């Protein structure tokens, strides 16, 4: 049926004068060009509207996210400050009670309360610190300090816990590192503390080693690589992917040990603020090395 119609149309066109035939073809081409132009304009208009809508949505989402981050930071700051006030009272009165003559059993109970209160205060301080960093309210100090003294003083903080577990905590400092460097010694010490604290926490036998080497040196700056290696239980693969992400629920490790907490996330953010990088390697049963 269609073939017959086409043949009829062809026969009709062949019977027409040449000028009429050319005019018909030109008119058809003009009609197709006009139709194509209108289609393009409609397509461009639709895509433009979609892009504008996406930009409006992105701006709205960005504004909502910024407001949510501010609200989160304010909430965390307020919450941690509210918790610290009664925690200070608990710690203070527990210390006063421990100075009295107590039975062995009661002293053991109070020691447990004191240890738990210290750990809770440590968590609260980490949350407050993280909220300050996340809100961009943390200002880095710029001063001259001894990196070797910074490392040694940080090791002294974790030394009692390491000694209680019969762990060796050693350090090695590259002689090419200048005696004095520029930066924020408080934050460098804080980063080292979080890494050493976790290393000691997750190591039962063996050692923890801190190594500082000179990575590069120019006329006005030095780049130092610091590594903290332990012989601990290692980090399971499923946790490694989320290690630097705060407020993540961790999968069970099968070990009766405390969680990593916010310390590593805080250390990573501080390193980022300093313009550095943090990476790690870990093997189950063989230990972990942070750099």
PLY file of the C-alpha trace (Angstrom):
ply
format ascii 1.0
element vertex 291
property float x
property float y
property float z
element edge 290
property int vertex1
property int vertex2
end_header
0.00 0.00 0.00
2.78 2.42 0.99
4.85 1.46 -2.07
1.89 2.24 -4.32
1.46 5.69 -2.73
5.17 6.45 -3.14
5.05 5.43 -6.80
2.01 7.67 -7.35
3.83 10.60 -5.74
6.93 10.02 -7.89
4.81 9.79 -11.06
3.01 13.00 -10.07
6.31 14.84 -9.48
7.72 13.60 -12.80
4.68 14.96 -14.61
5.13 18.44 -13.13
7.19 21.13 -14.83
10.81 21.34 -13.74
10.39 24.75 -12.11
7.43 23.56 -10.04
9.41 20.48 -9.01
12.39 22.53 -7.88
10.11 24.92 -6.04
8.46 22.05 -4.21
11.81 20.60 -3.18
13.05 24.03 -2.01
9.86 24.57 -0.01
10.24 21.15 1.59
13.86 21.87 2.48
12.95 25.25 3.98
10.20 23.58 5.98
12.67 20.98 7.30
15.25 23.66 8.18
12.61 25.68 10.03
11.42 22.60 11.87
15.00 21.67 12.78
15.72 25.23 14.00
12.62 25.24 16.18
13.58 21.86 17.60
17.08 23.10 18.43
15.71 26.23 20.09
13.27 24.18 22.15
16.02 21.77 23.17
18.40 24.60 24.14
15.65 26.39 26.10
14.76 23.21 27.98
18.39 22.43 28.80
18.97 26.02 29.93
16.00 25.82 32.27
17.27 22.52 33.65
20.76 23.96 34.25
19.35 27.07 35.93
17.15 24.90 38.13
20.13 22.70 39.05
22.18 25.78 39.96
19.37 27.10 42.14
19.03 23.68 43.79
22.81 23.45 44.32
22.92 26.93 45.87
19.99 26.02 48.12
21.62 22.74 49.12
24.95 24.48 49.76
23.27 27.10 51.94
21.35 24.39 53.80
24.56 22.39 54.33
26.41 25.45 55.64
23.59 26.24 58.06
23.50 22.61 59.17
27.28 22.61 59.76
27.02 25.80 61.82
24.16 24.37 63.83
26.09 21.13 64.37
29.20 23.00 65.51
27.20 25.19 67.88
25.39 22.17 69.28
28.61 20.20 69.82
30.32 23.18 71.44
27.37 23.83 73.74
26.95 20.14 74.59
30.59 19.53 75.40
30.79 22.62 77.61
27.67 21.57 79.47
29.13 18.09 80.03
32.52 19.38 81.19
31.05 21.29 84.16
29.57 18.26 86.00
32.52 16.09 84.89
34.95 18.45 86.59
32.89 18.16 89.77
32.91 14.34 89.55
36.68 14.26 89.07
37.30 16.79 91.84
35.14 15.07 94.47
36.50 11.63 93.49
40.03 12.92 94.09
38.98 14.28 97.49
37.39 10.95 98.41
40.53 9.03 97.39
42.60 11.08 99.89
40.66 9.57 102.81
41.19 6.22 104.52
39.11 3.80 102.47
38.66 0.08 102.28
40.42 -1.71 99.44
37.13 -2.44 97.70
35.83 1.15 97.91
39.17 2.54 96.72
39.04 0.22 93.72
35.55 1.45 92.89
36.62 5.09 93.12
39.71 4.44 91.01
37.43 3.01 88.34
35.20 6.09 88.55
38.26 8.36 88.23
39.62 6.46 85.22
36.24 6.46 83.50
35.76 10.17 84.20
39.19 10.95 82.74
38.39 8.97 79.61
34.99 10.65 79.23
36.61 14.06 79.63
39.14 13.05 76.97
36.28 12.21 74.57
34.48 15.47 75.38
37.63 17.48 74.69
38.08 15.66 71.38
34.52 16.48 70.32
35.01 20.14 71.25
38.32 20.26 69.37
36.82 18.60 66.31
33.89 21.02 66.23
36.30 23.97 66.37
38.35 22.59 63.48
35.27 21.66 61.46
33.82 25.16 61.90
37.09 26.77 60.77
37.64 28.53 64.11
41.06 27.03 64.79
44.00 29.33 64.12
47.46 27.83 63.72
50.35 29.37 65.62
53.56 30.31 63.83
56.63 30.12 66.00
60.08 28.57 66.18
60.50 25.32 68.12
62.58 22.19 68.46
60.99 19.23 66.73
63.14 16.83 68.75
61.91 18.32 72.04
58.34 18.19 70.74
58.65 14.47 70.00
60.35 13.65 73.29
57.80 15.57 75.38
54.90 13.80 73.63
56.42 10.39 74.21
56.64 11.18 77.93
52.85 11.61 78.03
52.15 8.05 76.80
55.15 6.50 78.55
53.28 5.50 81.77
50.62 3.55 79.86
53.28 1.96 77.65
55.36 0.98 80.70
52.31 -0.62 82.31
52.07 -2.88 79.24
55.84 -3.45 79.08
56.03 -1.72 75.70
59.14 -0.02 74.37
58.55 3.47 72.95
61.55 4.61 70.95
62.32 7.48 68.60
64.85 8.34 65.90
65.38 11.83 64.50
67.24 12.53 61.27
70.36 14.60 61.95
69.68 16.64 58.78
66.56 18.18 60.33
67.42 21.69 61.62
67.54 22.13 65.38
64.79 24.75 65.12
61.84 24.68 62.72
58.85 26.95 62.19
55.22 26.00 62.78
52.71 25.25 65.53
54.37 23.06 68.20
51.13 22.61 70.15
49.33 21.12 67.15
52.32 19.01 66.13
52.39 17.61 69.67
48.63 17.04 69.51
48.93 15.07 66.24
51.75 12.97 67.67
49.81 12.34 70.86
46.76 11.00 68.99
48.95 8.69 66.89
51.01 7.50 69.87
47.95 7.12 72.07
46.31 4.80 69.53
49.56 2.93 68.91
49.98 2.16 72.62
46.27 1.42 73.04
46.22 -1.23 70.30
49.61 -2.81 71.02
49.96 -5.50 73.67
53.49 -6.73 72.95
56.43 -5.33 71.05
57.19 -1.67 70.56
56.15 1.71 69.22
58.69 3.64 67.16
58.64 7.31 66.10
60.90 8.25 63.19
61.40 11.78 61.83
63.25 12.19 58.52
64.02 15.17 56.32
61.93 14.84 53.15
63.06 18.03 51.41
64.69 21.36 52.21
64.71 24.79 50.59
66.01 28.21 51.55
62.87 29.08 53.55
61.18 25.77 54.41
61.74 22.15 55.38
59.41 19.23 54.78
59.58 16.60 57.51
58.12 13.10 57.35
57.16 11.67 60.74
56.07 8.06 61.11
54.58 6.27 64.10
54.82 2.49 63.79
53.48 -0.12 66.19
53.40 -3.91 66.42
49.76 -4.01 67.44
46.64 -5.80 66.26
46.34 -3.90 62.97
43.28 -2.30 61.41
40.64 -4.46 59.67
40.16 -3.71 55.98
36.52 -2.63 56.41
37.61 0.00 58.96
40.54 1.28 56.90
38.17 2.79 54.29
36.48 4.95 56.95
39.37 5.53 59.32
39.61 9.29 58.78
35.84 9.84 58.82
34.47 11.08 62.17
31.27 9.89 63.86
31.30 6.55 62.06
30.12 3.36 63.73
32.92 0.81 63.50
32.49 -2.85 62.73
33.42 -5.32 65.50
37.09 -6.24 65.36
36.93 -9.37 67.44
39.32 -7.80 69.95
38.39 -6.59 73.41
39.88 -3.16 72.86
38.44 0.35 72.81
37.51 2.10 69.60
39.72 4.53 67.72
37.45 7.47 68.51
37.96 10.97 67.11
41.72 11.18 67.66
42.76 10.02 64.19
40.15 12.23 62.48
41.39 15.25 64.47
45.02 14.46 63.62
44.16 14.20 59.92
42.35 17.56 59.93
45.25 19.25 61.74
47.70 17.84 59.21
45.49 19.13 56.39
45.40 22.60 58.00
49.20 22.60 58.02
49.28 21.80 54.32
50.56 18.28 54.88
49.26 14.78 54.15
48.56 11.73 56.29
48.57 8.13 55.14
48.88 4.72 56.75
49.60 1.07 56.12
48.29 -1.74 58.29
48.29 -5.50 58.48
46.19 -7.60 60.83
48.37 -9.04 63.58
51.49 -7.23 62.33
50.83 -3.61 63.27
50.13 -0.19 61.75
52.29 2.67 60.54
51.02 6.23 60.21
52.99 8.87 58.30
0 1
1 2
2 3
3 4
4 5
5 6
6 7
7 8
8 9
9 10
10 11
11 12
12 13
13 14
14 15
15 16
16 17
17 18
18 19
19 20
20 21
21 22
22 23
23 24
24 25
25 26
26 27
27 28
28 29
29 30
30 31
31 32
32 33
33 34
34 35
35 36
36 37
37 38
38 39
39 40
40 41
41 42
42 43
43 44
44 45
45 46
46 47
47 48
48 49
49 50
50 51
51 52
52 53
53 54
54 55
55 56
56 57
57 58
58 59
59 60
60 61
61 62
62 63
63 64
64 65
65 66
66 67
67 68
68 69
69 70
70 71
71 72
72 73
73 74
74 75
75 76
76 77
77 78
78 79
79 80
80 81
81 82
82 83
83 84
84 85
85 86
86 87
87 88
88 89
89 90
90 91
91 92
92 93
93 94
94 95
95 96
96 97
97 98
98 99
99 100
100 101
101 102
102 103
103 104
104 105
105 106
106 107
107 108
108 109
109 110
110 111
111 112
112 113
113 114
114 115
115 116
116 117
117 118
118 119
119 120
120 121
121 122
122 123
123 124
124 125
125 126
126 127
127 128
128 129
129 130
130 131
131 132
132 133
133 134
134 135
135 136
136 137
137 138
138 139
139 140
140 141
141 142
142 143
143 144
144 145
145 146
146 147
147 148
148 149
149 150
150 151
151 152
152 153
153 154
154 155
155 156
156 157
157 158
158 159
159 160
160 161
161 162
162 163
163 164
164 165
165 166
166 167
167 168
168 169
169 170
170 171
171 172
172 173
173 174
174 175
175 176
176 177
177 178
178 179
179 180
180 181
181 182
182 183
183 184
184 185
185 186
186 187
187 188
188 189
189 190
190 191
191 192
192 193
193 194
194 195
195 196
196 197
197 198
198 199
199 200
200 201
201 202
202 203
203 204
204 205
205 206
206 207
207 208
208 209
209 210
210 211
211 212
212 213
213 214
214 215
215 216
216 217
217 218
218 219
219 220
220 221
221 222
222 223
223 224
224 225
225 226
226 227
227 228
228 229
229 230
230 231
231 232
232 233
233 234
234 235
235 236
236 237
237 238
238 239
239 240
240 241
241 242
242 243
243 244
244 245
245 246
246 247
247 248
248 249
249 250
250 251
251 252
252 253
253 254
254 255
255 256
256 257
257 258
258 259
259 260
260 261
261 262
262 263
263 264
264 265
265 266
266 267
267 268
268 269
269 270
270 271
271 272
272 273
273 274
274 275
275 276
276 277
277 278
278 279
279 280
280 281
281 282
282 283
283 284
284 285
285 286
286 287
287 288
288 289
289 290
